[in-house]
Amino acid sequence: MEQRDLLLYTTLGCSLCEKAKVEIWPLLEKYQLRLRPVDIADDETLSRLFGWSIPVVGLGATDDVLCWPFTAEELDVWLAERRE
């Protein structure tokens, strides 16, 4: 299975993003994912979409994301539903 990116929409100084990583890390290997932080401050569209809801995780489509707060179990279900 080819490794894909799990995008973590974040920005500098996001303390909730650190909490989200604790939930994310255990699932990366299970789903063969790499965690790739995406700073929303660098993109006006992403800032508009996610500015009030980061951390947000996704697999690429900005209309199919999981917003914080989420548990590892909730993320596991979300990822399982999107497994190719």
C-alpha positions in Angstrom: 0.0 0.0 0.0 1.4 3.4 -1.0 1.9 5.9 1.7 -0.4 8.9 1.5 -0.4 12.2 3.4 -2.7 13.0 6.2 -2.9 16.8 6.1 -3.0 18.6 9.4 -4.3 22.1 8.8 -2.6 24.2 11.5 -0.8 27.5 12.1 2.1 28.7 14.3 1.4 28.5 18.0 -1.7 26.3 17.7 -1.7 24.5 21.1 -4.8 22.4 20.2 -2.8 21.1 17.2 -0.3 19.5 19.6 -3.2 17.8 21.4 -4.5 16.6 18.1 -1.2 15.0 17.2 -1.4 12.8 20.2 -4.6 11.4 18.8 -3.2 11.2 15.2 0.2 9.5 15.8 -1.1 6.0 16.7 -3.1 5.8 13.5 -0.4 6.8 11.0 1.2 3.4 10.6 -2.2 1.5 10.6 -3.3 3.5 7.6 0.1 3.9 6.0 0.0 7.7 6.3 2.5 10.5 6.7 1.5 13.5 8.7 2.0 16.7 6.7 1.3 20.0 8.4 -0.3 22.7 6.2 0.0 26.2 7.6 -3.3 27.9 6.8 -1.7 31.3 7.3 0.0 30.8 4.0 -3.2 30.4 2.1 -6.2 32.8 2.1 -8.7 30.2 1.1 -7.6 27.8 3.8 -7.6 30.6 6.4 -11.2 31.4 5.4 -12.2 27.7 5.5 -10.4 26.6 8.7 -9.4 29.7 10.6 -11.9 29.1 13.4 -11.7 25.3 13.5 -8.1 24.2 13.4 -6.8 21.7 14.0 -8.4 20.0 11.0 -7.3 16.8 9.3 -8.0 15.7 5.8 -6.7 13.6 2.9 -6.8 16.3 0.3 -10.4 17.4 -0.3 -11.1 20.5 1.7 -14.8 19.7 1.8 -14.1 16.3 3.4 -12.3 17.0 6.7 -12.4 16.1 10.4 -12.4 19.1 12.7 -11.2 19.2 16.3 -12.1 18.1 18.8 -11.8 14.4 17.8 -10.5 11.3 19.6 -8.2 8.7 18.1 -11.3 6.4 17.9 -13.3 9.0 15.9 -10.3 9.6 13.6 -10.0 5.8 13.1 -13.6 5.6 12.0 -13.2 8.6 9.7 -10.1 7.1 8.1 -11.6 3.6 7.8 -14.6 5.1 5.9 -12.1 6.7 3.4 -9.7 3.8 2.9 -9.2 3.2 -0.8 
